Every structure is written in C-alpha cells, then in structure tokens.
Amino acid sequence: MTLKSHFLSDLEKEKKLAALLDGCYQKHLRHYDFIRVHDVKRQRQGVDVIFRNKKTGKEYFIDEKAQLDYINEDLPTFAFELLYVKDGGQKQGWFFDKSKKTDFYALATAIFSDEAGLYTSCKITLVNRQKLISLLVEKGLSQHSLRSNFADFTENHGKSTVAQLNEKTEGYLYFSKLNKAERPLNLILKLDFLKDNGLAKRLV
C-alpha cells in the first residue's frame, strides 16, 4: 500500500469517527452547543471542535485524539506525543506544542465497529490540557526536562519507566523506533490517573 493510500484511508477513518463523535456530543453535551471545525488552519492549531456554553457563550477549543490503530479494543491508557522525527530532525510533538490553541482533548478510546464500514460506539474522555501540563511540570516532567533527558530518543525502542510516575498506576514513556516512521516519543498515561487527579472526566 502506498503512502498516499494510507493517507486517504486515515482520512476516511477520521470522517467515520467524526460522525460517531458528533452523535455523542449531540446526546451527552447538555449545557453546551458544539461546532465542528473544517478549516485546516484551525485544525492544525489543535481545534477540531468548539464547545460553546449555552448560557454564557464561552467557547472551549477541543482537539480530538483517537485510538484508531486499536479498533475493537478497550485500552486503559492513552499516548501523548512529546517528540518525533521529520526530515532528519527532532520535532516538537503535539502535546507541548505552544502553537496549539487546545483547551481540552477529547480522547476517543474503546472504538468499536460492530457493523461493516461503521464505528458504532466509543468512550470519550475530556482532558484539561493546561491542568495536565501543570501537574506534569510539578512532577518534574516539563517540556525542557524531557527534551534534555531524551535528546537521543530515536536510538531507543519500547517502554521506559520514569522516576516521576508510577508505572502501574500513572504512566511511562514509550519509544517507537521500529513500528512508526516518525519514531515518536510518547508519554503513556493511565486514563484512571487523569480522572482521579481531576484532570479529566468521561463524557460517554
């Protein structure tokens, strides 16, 4: 399969998932209206959907992240991209990227396809981006410390524990040298850890 066909396949997956997520928002967002963003520039700024408070009109920018590589699986974790490689150089991942306007992540997990060609159900966890970053910085996991401590991350592969996080209940790092072209360094966090610390809540 060519790179182009992978790209088109990913777009089709995202389109199908967006239809499912819109249905979930319509059903479960009681105090908010939602607006799906189609402008590519805004999407690149980390804004896929806007939640608007029905009473105050206050808007929140939502970046949708989905476990589309794990259809029909219910994982207890989610990967936050810290660093990756492009054109031979180290690039900033989306999580600490200061150009992003994201207020909340909408993490789509446990995506099931019970009918051919359709995504039929999923879980959505809303994560406050700034609160999560602040907690990690308090623990000594700032953007600067991660970049300095893992400058040679492309030489590693697999799970790596960090002293600041309990591997079993909070999270760990994962280097994807072998199975991803971008060779990303991801921070894998437990969804329960996010919820228990008041950083996230389940919408669906």
Steps between C-alpha positions, in 0.01 A plus 500: 500500500639840405542795735221681316255215551588492871423871514164459329418204723576706811279782375214259445544361853499850648187592302316192629612568856394866480145388416495277809646771725250758375220265599652459846536877544141553389376250757723568800597871493213640704628852566704553185449536129774362277640621171717273285794685349580437132764770455836325453698782660296483820522120503880530486474727804338214691136601456274228356183600684382801701280455807291811574328549835128554434465756782823698493611452140852413619683280253744215555728364230502120474767286337372150422751218543402142420635147536427413138778239495316303768147446367290258709743530794452682830837627619540658846764746377552778248814619318597869509759586234808678639754485218533351151735497203439669164744580218781366715436742786334487841158668507268611777209262558144630524472478880746775598466693171443864602341584164201282586186680622356188663311536828387138529584171336211274408659157525307240301576151630330160489391570142288210381384410151207262536379570146707488182626844404373669816630595842210422730617595850789650694599659828582872514719641776538878521844606630588853611824560312644777717421322827674188372809694389511680835484173695780348293717809546443475878624144479813609313380392155519830317553542128858612564591211729357242263679646201834522683477157660389321183692686230606165351152344521513370139757240606259337744197278456233381738385590849708712735402577858559844651555572867227765510221257406377171643516265203202290612257775604614819322708456188832456319683597182491302177751525216371385160817459296401187312128522422443870421663701220506813721670305785301692764568526869162470673392552859260216579257596775235297678149637443410429863803704611366798301151465647617439857706820495214716376658547158237314302146371499309251291241648266388161366 
